[in-house]
Amino acid sequence: MARIAIDMDGVMADSTQQYINWYANRYGVTISKESLLGKPETTGFPLDGVVRQFLFEPNFFRTKPVIPGAREVIKALHDKHEVFIVSAAMEFPLSLAEKLAWLEEHFPFISWHHIVFCGYKHIVDADYLIDDHVKNLSTFKGEPLLFTAPHNIHVQEFKRVNNWDEVGALLL
């Protein structure tokens, strides 16, 4: 049995699609995911800097779409391994309650005992960390798995998983 730590935003919850949805709703302009490839997260939109402001608005974290396959594969991982959800939630005060409510709705099989909201993730002790940010994977002592997101498409120094089917094939 392995201990698997899984990031929420960009791995379970589709942050990129949420940025696109909120920008389209607010400004009436739809941006494609492909146009964001290789650009730092929250950038690449016509009005520079506004997407980062969405992170401080009520319901931003509560209404993110679930990344396809996440629910099914995480449930299977949960049944076979020790799974923890690890999210750097402290930077955005509204995100704590919203992320917890989101997890309760979409991943009700994950107990609050297995949810860790933190700042830096270097404190995480697990066999695997599935994350979309290099800053979290670079200090991880176990096996880091880079979950593909537009902002990390050019990163090559970590083992990459492109979707939840690949995670399942590797860890189940």
C-alpha positions in Angstrom: 0.0 0.0 0.0 1.4 3.3 -1.1 0.8 6.8 0.4 -0.3 9.1 -2.4 -0.6 12.9 -2.0 -2.8 14.6 -4.6 -3.0 18.3 -5.3 -6.4 19.8 -5.9 -6.2 22.8 -8.3 -5.0 21.9 -11.7 -5.0 18.1 -10.9 -8.5 17.3 -9.6 -10.2 20.7 -10.2 -9.8 22.2 -13.7 -8.3 25.6 -12.8 -7.6 26.5 -16.4 -11.2 25.9 -17.5 -12.4 27.9 -14.6 -10.2 30.8 -15.6 -11.6 30.6 -19.1 -15.2 30.3 -17.9 -14.9 33.3 -15.5 -13.1 35.5 -18.1 -15.7 34.7 -20.7 -18.5 35.4 -18.3 -17.0 38.7 -17.1 -15.6 40.1 -20.4 -17.5 38.2 -23.1 -14.3 36.8 -24.7 -13.6 33.1 -24.8 -10.0 32.0 -24.8 -8.9 28.6 -25.9 -6.8 26.3 -23.7 -4.4 25.9 -26.5 -3.6 29.6 -26.5 -2.5 29.3 -22.9 0.1 26.5 -23.5 3.5 27.4 -22.1 2.3 30.6 -20.4 2.5 31.1 -16.6 -0.7 30.2 -14.8 -3.3 33.0 -14.8 -1.6 34.8 -17.8 -2.3 34.8 -21.5 -5.6 36.6 -21.3 -6.2 39.9 -23.2 -6.6 41.9 -20.0 -3.4 41.3 -18.1 -3.7 40.6 -14.4 -7.4 40.2 -14.1 -7.5 36.4 -13.9 -5.5 36.4 -10.7 -8.1 38.6 -9.1 -10.7 35.9 -9.7 -8.9 33.8 -7.1 -10.1 36.2 -4.4 -13.8 36.2 -5.4 -16.5 34.2 -3.7 -17.3 30.8 -5.3 -14.3 30.7 -7.6 -12.9 27.6 -5.9 -16.3 26.1 -5.1 -17.4 26.0 -8.7 -14.4 24.5 -10.6 -15.1 21.7 -12.9 -13.8 18.2 -12.1 -11.0 17.1 -14.4 -12.3 14.1 -16.4 -11.5 10.8 -14.9 -10.4 12.2 -11.5 -13.3 10.9 -9.5 -13.1 7.4 -10.8 -9.4 7.0 -10.6 -9.0 8.6 -7.2 -11.8 6.4 -5.8 -9.9 3.3 -7.1 -6.6 4.7 -5.6 -8.5 5.3 -2.4 -9.7 1.7 -2.3 -6.2 0.3 -2.8 -3.8 2.9 -1.3 -3.6 5.6 1.4 -4.7 8.8 -0.4 -4.3 12.4 0.9 -5.6 15.5 -0.8 -2.9 18.2 -0.3 -3.7 21.8 -1.3 -1.8 25.0 -0.8 -4.9 26.9 0.3 -3.6 29.4 2.7 -2.8 32.2 0.2 -6.5 32.6 -0.7 -8.6 33.0 2.4 -11.9 32.2 0.8 -10.6 29.0 -0.7 -10.5 26.9 2.6 -14.2 26.5 3.0 -14.9 26.4 -0.7 -12.3 23.7 -1.3 -13.7 21.6 1.5 -17.2 21.9 0.2 -16.0 21.1 -3.3 -14.3 17.9 -2.0 -17.4 16.9 0.0 -19.5 17.2 -3.1 -17.3 15.6 -5.7 -15.2 13.2 -3.6 -17.4 12.3 -0.6 -15.4 9.1 0.0 -12.4 11.1 1.1 -12.5 11.7 4.9 -11.6 15.0 6.4 -8.8 13.1 8.1 -7.2 12.8 4.6 -7.4 16.4 3.6 -4.4 18.7 4.2 -4.6 22.4 3.6 -1.2 24.0 3.9 1.2 26.6 2.6 4.4 25.0 1.3 4.1 21.3 0.5 7.6 20.4 1.4 6.2 19.1 4.7 4.3 16.3 2.8 5.5 12.8 3.6 4.2 10.4 1.0 5.4 7.9 -1.6 4.0 9.9 -4.5 2.9 13.5 -5.0 0.7 14.3 -8.1 0.9 18.0 -8.7 0.9 20.5 -11.6 3.5 22.9 -10.1 7.3 22.4 -10.2 7.7 24.4 -7.0 5.9 21.7 -5.1 7.5 18.7 -6.8 11.1 20.0 -6.6 11.2 19.7 -2.8 9.2 16.5 -2.5 11.2 13.6 -1.1 9.1 10.8 -2.7 8.4 10.2 -6.3 7.0 13.4 -7.9 4.5 13.1 -10.8 3.9 16.2 -12.9 0.2 16.4 -13.9 0.0 18.1 -17.3 -1.5 21.6 -17.3 -1.0 24.4 -19.9 1.5 26.3 -17.6 3.8 23.3 -17.3 3.8 21.9 -20.8 7.5 22.6 -21.4 8.7 21.2 -18.1 10.8 18.1 -18.6 12.6 17.3 -15.3 9.8 15.2 -13.8 7.9 12.1 -14.7 4.7 13.3 -16.4 1.2 12.1 -16.2 -1.1 13.7 -18.8 -4.5 12.6 -17.5 -6.2 10.4 -14.9 -6.1 7.3 -17.1 -2.3 7.5 -17.1 -2.3 8.0 -13.3 -4.5 4.8 -13.0 -2.2 2.8 -15.3 0.8 3.8 -13.2 -0.5 3.4 -9.7 -3.4 0.9 -9.8 
